[in-house]
Amino acid sequence: MKRSFLNIFKWGITPLIVLLLLAGCGLQTSPVADPKGPIALIERDLLYTAFFIMLIVVIPVYLMVFWFIWRYRAKGGTGEYKPDWNKSVIIEVFVWSIPALIIITLGYLVWTYSYKLDPYKKIATPENTINVQVVAQDWKWLFIYPELGIASVNELAFPVDKAVSMRLTSDTVMNSFLVPALGGQIYAMAGMTSQLNLMASETGSFRGRNTQYSGDGFAMQFFQAVAMTPEEFAAWVAKAKMHQKPLTTAAYEQLAKPTIGHAVEYFSWVKQDLFDDILRKYAKRTPPPLRRHTPAPALPSCEGDKPC
């Protein structure tokens, strides 16, 4: 009896303890579990809520497994053997009602938060929002600040407690934009625009990346999202403008060439409507109208001895 109990503990409880310990270590470093912005905080709380709701089923199952093993063990078990037993109203009620309630609750959360966390939804007034145009390339990210006339590569800077409203597109295959510490994930596709609104509630540098496989440099396609104080952001803008490096059409074509591990780069001037020019590259062109065939004039008929 003692040996069977030790086996149950060894193969049942020990793995659970190890997993819990590992999860505890991960909570200290995981950006998802340690959000730095209001959107990421809502997403984390939603994740925890769904997790604990599903534990309503998981925890009783584990407890009953060990209880059944102990109660109906071959030697010394007190469980009554009923070979002709086939139905219990109480068990049927629990088996069907609890999962149904869980599904209804999760469905309500999905419905509610799909609107609450709409990536297109503005999270601040225009006066407290900075607009950024984001272009995914092979294998880097270009951030254009249309109102400031500057751009950066692999570095998204913005003031803390100020919303960042992004328009995203791709100048290559489909990419997926994600900053786990700030929340939100959105696809960037060629010829199309998507939108994402984020905010940081404290200063710091947070890693962002492309989560959609896109080729050789996918593993190194990281960027830094840096939340700064207003004074630090003003200094960052001044530093970008000091580089005296314009992002002309020719400079953009050079930048768009595939590179791996591209260093942070700044542009002090950006060609007007560059973002729209990138979109127009993939716009469907209207085909020329089909020319209608004009039938040849009918030949005069010949009657009798009259010449045709």
Secondary structure, DSSP 8 states (H G I E B T S, - for coil): -HHHHHHHIIIIIHHHHHHHHHHHHHHTT-TTTS--SHHHHHHHHHHHHHHHHHHHHHHHHHHHHHHHHHHT-TTT------TT----HHHHHHHHHHHHHHHHHHHHHHHHHHHHT-TTS--S-GGGEEEEEEEEETTEEEEEETTTTEEEESEEEEETTSEEEEEEEESSS-EEEE-TTT--EEEE-TT--EEEEE--SS-EEEEEEE-S--STTGGG-EEEEEEE-HHHHHHHHHHHHHT--EE-HHHHHHHTS--SS---EEESEE-TTHHHHHHHTTS--------------------TT---
